[in-house]
Amino acid sequence: MQSITQHKNYNSEGMLINKVALVTGASRGIGAAAAKLFAEEGAAVTLVARTEAALRSGVEEIIAKGGKADYIVADLADSASIERAVQTTVERHGRLDIAFNNAGIGASLAPLTEVTEEDFDLLQAVNYKGIWVAMKAEIKAMLDTAGTGAIVNNSSVGSFRGNPGLSVYGAAKRAVNSLTETAAIEYGPSGIRVNAIAPGTTMTEMIEGLVAQVPDIIEKSSSVTPLRRPADPHEIAQAAAWLLSDRASYVTGVVLRVDGGARA
């Protein structure tokens, strides 16, 4: 598949101008695309992930094109490290305006009875609890500094219905939807918007793991998608950027499908 990602120099006229942004899972895939896009749109971006070499490379690329970025090594499965990442972002920039909780892990295809308790615990720790911990820290930071803010969580189209072979993954993502909607209600009066995106099949490293098990999974998915193709990570990042921007100022509590019409 040919990438449709558009490359440009970063500027001071974007829809995230002067925002302080935090992006988790920013070392690759959707997170890396989002970090670059947010910088293009004028934000000062803190990239957060486990892999320092990839983070450093991403930051260097952003800075080389005139953007503002730094990084923090953290693990979404480690609550203390995520809390420190948010705190460090505030210490460096004075506030936190927007956050994209993108970090997550995939799962191998397996029926429910073959999922181990260890796999269950890890998926829930990263894909559900990790986002909950991040949201708690981010909301507190926003209230204490900027006073208002916006959060986008990365869910999945798999959160809307049953997921044969991905039962625990889908359940964790459905829980993220509930967290998103509840936080939107609880913190809307304080000026914090909380939304989620639900990507369909996207050309990331995570889908490559499923291709190893089901070689034609992308073709099968594309055949039932009206646009007849998977998404580029940049397209998913665009949806997150809009939801985080002031252009979506009256949008909160939404789980936005970005799936090429697959669930239409």
DALIN-V46417 format. One record per residue. N is the residue number from 1. RES is the residue in one small letter. PSI is psi in degrees with one decimal (NA if undefined). OMEGA is omega in radians with two decimals (none if undefined). D_LAST is the distance of its C-alpha to the last C-alpha in Angstrom with 1 decimal. Layout:
BEGIN
N:RES:PSI:OMEGA:D_LAST + N:RES:PSI:OMEGA:D_LAST
END
This chain:
BEGIN
1:m:133.1:3.12:23.4 + 2:q:130.6:3.13:24.9 + 3:s:140.7:3.08:24.4 + 4:i:10.1:-3.13:23.3 + 5:t:133.1:3.12:24.9 + 6:q:127.1:-3.14:27.1 + 7:h:136.3:3.11:30.5 + 8:k:162.5:3.05:32.7 + 9:n:149.8:-3.09:35.6 + 10:y:150.0:-3.02:34.9 + 11:n:178.4:-3.08:35.9 + 12:s:23.4:-3.10:36.7 + 13:e:19.4:-3.07:34.4 + 14:g:175.8:-3.07:30.9 + 15:m:-5.2:3.08:28.6 + 16:l:25.7:-3.07:29.9 + 17:i:131.7:3.09:33.5 + 18:n:12.5:3.07:36.0 + 19:k:144.0:2.97:33.5 + 20:v:118.1:-3.00:34.6 + 21:a:146.0:3.02:31.6 + 22:l:131.7:3.13:31.4 + 23:v:119.8:3.07:28.9 + 24:t:157.1:-3.08:29.0 + 25:g:37.3:-2.97:28.4 + 26:a:7.7:-3.08:29.5 + 27:s:-15.2:-3.09:31.4 + 28:r:172.9:3.01:28.6 + 29:g:-137.1:-3.10:25.0 + 30:i:-40.1:-3.12:22.7 + 31:g:-43.2:3.11:25.6 + 32:a:-42.1:3.10:28.0 + 33:a:-40.1:-3.13:25.7 + 34:a:-43.5:-3.13:25.2 + 35:a:-44.0:3.13:29.0 + 36:k:-42.3:-3.13:29.8 + 37:l:-44.2:-3.13:27.3 + 38:f:-39.6:3.09:28.5 + 39:a:-41.1:3.07:32.0 + 40:e:-35.1:-3.09:31.2 + 41:e:9.6:2.97:30.0 + 42:g:0.6:-3.12:33.3 + 43:a:153.4:2.89:33.0 + 44:a:117.1:-2.92:35.6 + 45:v:130.0:2.96:33.7 + 46:t:117.4:3.13:34.8 + 47:l:131.7:-3.11:33.3 + 48:v:130.5:3.07:33.4 + 49:a:-177.9:-3.11:33.2 + 50:r:-23.2:-2.97:35.5 + 51:t:105.0:-3.02:36.6 + 52:e:-39.7:-3.09:39.2 + 53:a:-43.5:3.14:39.7 + 54:a:-37.8:3.09:36.1 + 55:l:-45.8:-3.13:36.1 + 56:r:-42.6:3.13:39.3 + 57:s:-43.2:3.13:38.0 + 58:g:-42.9:3.12:35.0 + 59:v:-43.3:3.14:37.2 + 60:e:-39.0:3.12:39.7 + 61:e:-42.7:3.14:37.2 + 62:i:-47.1:-3.11:36.0 + 63:i:-38.0:3.14:39.6 + 64:a:-26.3:3.14:40.7 + 65:k:12.1:3.05:38.4 + 66:g:6.5:-3.14:39.6 + 67:g:174.3:3.13:37.2 + 68:k:123.6:-3.10:38.1 + 69:a:151.9:2.97:37.2 + 70:d:177.7:-3.11:38.8 + 71:y:159.1:3.07:37.8 + 72:i:129.4:3.08:38.4 + 73:v:124.7:-3.14:38.3 + 74:a:161.5:-3.11:36.7 + 75:d:123.7:-3.09:34.9 + 76:l:-19.2:3.09:32.1 + 77:a:-7.6:-3.13:33.6 + 78:d:102.0:-3.05:36.8 + 79:s:-44.0:-3.09:36.6 + 80:a:-37.2:-3.11:39.8 + 81:s:-34.6:3.09:38.8 + 82:i:-42.8:3.10:35.6 + 83:e:-39.9:3.10:37.6 + 84:r:-37.2:3.14:40.2 + 85:a:-43.7:3.11:37.6 + 86:v:-45.1:-3.14:36.6 + 87:q:-42.6:-3.14:40.2 + 88:t:-38.4:3.08:41.3 + 89:t:-45.4:3.13:38.7 + 90:v:-40.8:3.13:40.1 + 91:e:-37.1:-3.11:43.7 + 92:r:-37.3:-2.97:43.0 + 93:h:-8.4:3.10:41.2 + 94:g:-12.6:-3.13:42.4 + 95:r:174.1:2.99:39.0 + 96:l:124.8:-3.12:35.3 + 97:d:-43.8:-3.04:32.7 + 98:i:151.8:3.13:29.4 + 99:a:137.2:3.06:28.1 + 100:f:104.9:3.14:25.3 + 101:n:85.7:-3.02:25.3 + 102:n:-25.7:-3.02:23.8 + 103:a:140.2:3.11:26.3 + 104:g:167.9:3.10:25.2 + 105:i:153.2:3.10:26.0 + 106:g:-174.4:-3.14:24.2 + 107:a:148.3:3.02:25.2 + 108:s:146.9:3.12:26.3 + 109:l:126.6:3.12:24.5 + 110:a:140.3:3.06:26.5 + 111:p:157.8:-3.03:26.2 + 112:l:-42.0:-3.07:26.9 + 113:t:-12.3:-3.14:30.6 + 114:e:0.6:3.07:31.3 + 115:v:127.7:-3.13:30.1 + 116:t:158.1:3.10:33.3 + 117:e:-33.7:3.10:34.2 + 118:e:-44.5:3.11:34.9 + 119:d:-41.3:3.11:31.5 + 120:f:-49.7:-3.08:30.0 + 121:d:-40.3:-3.13:32.3 + 122:l:-44.9:3.13:31.5 + 123:l:-43.9:3.14:27.7 + 124:q:-37.6:-3.12:28.1 + 125:a:-39.6:-3.09:30.9 + 126:v:-53.4:-2.96:28.9 + 127:n:-18.6:3.14:25.2 + 128:y:-64.5:-3.10:25.9 + 129:k:-39.2:-3.12:29.5 + 130:g:-40.3:3.11:29.8 + 131:i:-38.7:3.08:27.1 + 132:w:-46.4:3.12:28.8 + 133:v:-44.9:3.14:32.2 + 134:a:-44.4:-3.14:31.0 + 135:m:-43.4:3.13:29.5 + 136:k:-48.5:-3.12:32.8 + 137:a:-40.8:-3.10:34.8 + 138:e:-44.9:-3.13:32.7 + 139:i:-44.0:3.11:32.6 + 140:k:-43.7:3.14:36.3 + 141:a:-41.9:3.13:37.0 + 142:m:-45.1:-3.14:35.1 + 143:l:-36.4:-3.09:36.9 + 144:d:-19.1:-3.04:40.2 + 145:t:-79.1:-3.09:39.9 + 146:a:-28.5:-3.12:37.5 + 147:g:-30.4:3.06:37.1 + 148:t:176.5:3.11:33.4 + 149:g:-177.7:3.12:30.6 + 150:a:141.0:3.13:26.9 + 151:i:138.9:2.99:25.3 + 152:v:128.3:3.07:22.1 + 153:n:144.6:3.11:21.4 + 154:n:111.4:3.10:19.5 + 155:s:-136.7:-3.12:17.2 + 156:s:151.0:3.02:14.6 + 157:v:-20.0:3.08:11.1 + 158:g:-6.2:3.13:13.5 + 159:s:-9.1:-3.02:14.5 + 160:f:-12.8:-3.11:11.8 + 161:r:179.9:-3.14:12.9 + 162:g:150.0:-3.08:15.9 + 163:n:81.1:3.11:17.0 + 164:p:124.6:-3.13:19.6 + 165:g:-15.8:-3.11:22.2 + 166:l:44.4:-3.01:21.1 + 167:s:-47.2:-3.07:21.8 + 168:v:-38.6:3.09:23.8 + 169:y:-49.2:-3.13:21.7 + 170:g:-38.6:3.14:18.6 + 171:a:-40.5:3.12:20.9 + 172:a:-40.9:3.13:22.3 + 173:k:-35.1:3.07:19.1 + 174:r:-36.5:3.08:18.2 + 175:a:-36.3:3.09:21.7 + 176:v:-39.2:3.10:21.1 + 177:n:-43.6:-3.14:18.4 + 178:s:-43.7:3.07:21.0 + 179:l:-44.2:-3.11:23.7 + 180:t:-50.5:-3.09:21.7 + 181:e:-41.0:-3.14:21.1 + 182:t:-44.1:3.12:24.7 + 183:a:-35.5:3.11:26.3 + 184:a:-40.6:3.13:24.6 + 185:i:-44.3:-3.06:26.3 + 186:e:-36.8:-3.01:29.5 + 187:y:-0.3:3.02:30.1 + 188:g:-44.9:3.12:28.6 + 189:p:-20.5:3.12:32.0 + 190:s:0.1:3.10:33.6 + 191:g:17.8:3.10:31.5 + 192:i:122.8:3.09:29.3 + 193:r:140.5:3.13:25.5 + 194:v:120.5:3.12:23.4 + 195:n:173.7:3.05:19.8 + 196:a:156.1:2.96:17.8 + 197:i:148.7:3.14:15.4 + 198:a:87.7:-3.11:13.1 + 199:p:148.8:2.93:13.3 + 200:g:-157.0:-3.14:11.8 + 201:t:124.0:-3.07:14.5 + 202:t:140.1:-3.06:17.2 + 203:m:81.7:3.11:20.6 + 204:t:176.3:3.09:22.9 + 205:e:-30.4:-3.12:25.8 + 206:m:-41.7:-3.14:23.8 + 207:i:-27.9:3.11:21.7 + 208:e:-33.3:3.09:25.0 + 209:g:-37.1:3.10:26.2 + 210:l:-33.2:3.10:23.6 + 211:v:-34.1:3.12:24.3 + 212:a:-30.0:3.11:27.9 + 213:q:-38.8:-3.11:26.9 + 214:v:91.1:-3.01:24.3 + 215:p:-29.8:-3.09:25.3 + 216:d:22.0:-3.06:22.4 + 217:i:-35.5:3.13:19.6 + 218:i:-42.1:3.12:18.4 + 219:e:-41.8:3.12:18.5 + 220:k:-44.1:3.13:16.6 + 221:s:-43.4:-3.13:13.8 + 222:s:-31.6:-3.10:13.8 + 223:s:-22.9:3.13:13.8 + 224:v:13.0:3.08:10.4 + 225:t:124.0:-3.10:9.0 + 226:p:-34.3:3.13:8.7 + 227:l:-6.2:3.01:11.4 + 228:r:33.8:3.09:13.4 + 229:r:161.0:3.01:15.1 + 230:p:169.3:3.11:15.4 + 231:a:153.1:2.91:15.9 + 232:d:143.3:3.13:19.4 + 233:p:-33.8:-3.13:20.6 + 234:h:-34.0:-3.14:21.6 + 235:e:-37.0:3.09:18.1 + 236:i:-41.0:3.12:17.3 + 237:a:-35.6:3.12:20.7 + 238:q:-40.7:3.13:20.1 + 239:a:-42.5:3.12:17.4 + 240:a:-42.4:-3.13:20.0 + 241:a:-43.5:3.13:22.8 + 242:w:-45.9:-3.14:21.2 + 243:l:-31.5:3.14:20.6 + 244:l:-16.7:-3.06:24.2 + 245:s:166.2:3.09:25.7 + 246:d:-11.5:3.08:27.2 + 247:r:-18.3:3.09:24.7 + 248:a:34.9:-2.99:22.4 + 249:s:-19.2:3.12:25.3 + 250:y:21.1:-3.13:23.7 + 251:v:118.1:3.06:20.6 + 252:t:153.5:-3.12:21.2 + 253:g:18.0:-3.07:19.8 + 254:v:139.0:2.94:16.3 + 255:v:100.2:-2.98:14.2 + 256:l:118.1:3.08:12.3 + 257:r:128.3:3.07:9.5 + 258:v:74.9:-2.89:10.8 + 259:d:17.1:3.13:9.0 + 260:g:19.2:3.13:8.8 + 261:g:8.7:-3.04:5.1 + 262:a:-28.3:-3.13:5.7 + 263:r:15.9:3.14:3.8 + 264:a:NA:none:0.0
END
